[in-house]
Amino acid sequence: MPQYQGAIKSKLPKVGTTIFTVMSRLANEQNAINLSQGFPDFESSAELSELVNQAMKKGMNQYAPMAGLMSLREAIAQKTYNLYGANYHPETEITVTAGATQAIYTAIAAMVGEGDEVIIFTPAYDCYEPAIELNGGKAVFVQLHAPDYKVNWEQVKKLINQRTKMIIINTPHNPTGTVLKEADMLALEKLVSNTDIVLISDEVYEHIIFDGLQHQSAAKYPGLAERSFIISSFGKTFHNTGWKVGYCIAPENLMTEFRKAHQFIVFCVNHPVQHALAEYLKNEQHYLQLNNFYQQKRDLFLELIKESRFEVIPSSGTYFQLLSYKNISNQADTDFAIELTEKNKVASIPVSVFYHHKVDEKVLRFCVAKKAETLEKAAEILNNV
Ligand SMILES: Cc1ncc(COP(=O)(O)O)c(C=O)c1O
């Protein structure tokens, strides 16, 4: 195709091919075990797939309602009430989205404008910053550091000013696997009280939390809930990241603005999948057993690599495990990750890529949402590094 001859003023000049694409491509080329990108290598439930099939056969194949199927919104309202004691009205306060990514983009598009500042904690999931920039906002970074990646709320307080429009939190946290505690939520609640700051609480790993810890949803804290877009993802919960269905819950006045943007960004979301999810959510064990399921995977991986020279950075949630290689090499983490893929045949993600300032603390992220045999093969390699 002949190239476009006009001038292009990129709205995202710094964005290139992401490391996820690079590492996955490299893993394929090198025939390496791919623990880089965050998705399971096992199947989603056959029962759930059958429910999608039935919905398609029953003719649920046209546009769904703009805000989502009412039966699914009701199921989300019930789940949120049961787990966090918070009442969200399915009619006005819950919207089904094309995965969490669209929900995050939509909340930012609805709330952030030219010159607004948004505080994000790095390392951070990669979609926040470009969404802020595309909408004319400015990301303001709080750096968290290995090994505990704790938030210093006094530091956050110093960054708040008249332009601060939004703060984005993420618990359980990708890429570090850390979780916010009750004290963190209370500190944040105090910080934002008497301000106009709104929050995105990215809770896509709400059902993947270990060692008996409780997920601290923003929904549990009235001073946070009143100003939060709380976002979750069925792809993470039901092992079908490719279906791209998630949701956002927020108080009515915030949700009204969210839907104004939602209807022109996507209008509505995959109809048969929504039918199936509404049905599948009736059995709460389908999500309540997930903590155990993934804790077993994390524990297996840690047991298998316990003799290795990698140092474990504790993971309390998500399906990621960080390992430090500071006792093995002082190479840059991107170089070390590439070498590990090319030479040893295990792909991971270097944590520096999740920082705006590319902070390199010699840490790699491994995805443990894999079959036992995949984890065993990977561990055997890691033990010989
Ligand atoms: C923290 C975080 N938020 C959002 C998403 C996006 O979720 P979805 O696949 O539902 O768009 C991911 C996916 O990796 C994630 O890790």
Ligand as a Chemical Component Dictionary entry (heavy atoms), coordinates in Angstrom:
data_LIG
# 
_chem_comp.id                   LIG 
_chem_comp.type                 NON-POLYMER 
_chem_comp.pdbx_formal_charge   0 
_chem_comp.three_letter_code    LIG 
# 
loop_
_chem_comp_atom.comp_id 
_chem_comp_atom.atom_id 
_chem_comp_atom.alt_atom_id 
_chem_comp_atom.type_symbol 
_chem_comp_atom.charge 
_chem_comp_atom.model_Cartn_x 
_chem_comp_atom.model_Cartn_y 
_chem_comp_atom.model_Cartn_z 
_chem_comp_atom.pdbx_ordinal 
LIG C1 C1 C 0 -4.274  -4.662 36.120 1  
LIG C2 C2 C 0 -5.004  -4.941 34.858 2  
LIG N1 N1 N 0 -6.030  -4.162 34.514 3  
LIG C3 C3 C 0 -6.732  -4.363 33.387 4  
LIG C4 C4 C 0 -6.436  -5.414 32.542 5  
LIG C5 C5 C 0 -7.242  -5.596 31.289 6  
LIG O1 O1 O 0 -8.234  -6.551 31.451 7  
LIG P1 P1 P 0 -9.131  -7.025 30.201 8  
LIG O2 O2 O 0 -8.385  -8.136 29.540 9  
LIG O3 O3 O 0 -10.411 -7.450 30.799 10 
LIG O4 O4 O 0 -9.275  -5.857 29.292 11 
LIG C6 C6 C 0 -5.383  -6.269 32.863 12 
LIG C7 C7 C 0 -5.011  -7.369 31.954 13 
LIG O5 O5 O 0 -3.920  -7.866 31.975 14 
LIG C8 C8 C 0 -4.651  -6.033 34.055 15 
LIG O6 O6 O 0 -3.636  -6.821 34.408 16 
# 
loop_
_chem_comp_bond.comp_id 
_chem_comp_bond.atom_id_1 
_chem_comp_bond.atom_id_2 
_chem_comp_bond.value_order 
_chem_comp_bond.pdbx_ordinal 
LIG C1 C2 SING 1  
LIG C2 N1 SING 2  
LIG C2 C8 DOUB 3  
LIG N1 C3 DOUB 4  
LIG C3 C4 SING 5  
LIG C4 C5 SING 6  
LIG C4 C6 DOUB 7  
LIG C5 O1 SING 8  
LIG O1 P1 SING 9  
LIG P1 O2 DOUB 10 
LIG P1 O3 SING 11 
LIG P1 O4 SING 12 
LIG C6 C7 SING 13 
LIG C6 C8 SING 14 
LIG C7 O5 DOUB 15 
LIG C8 O6 SING 16 
# 
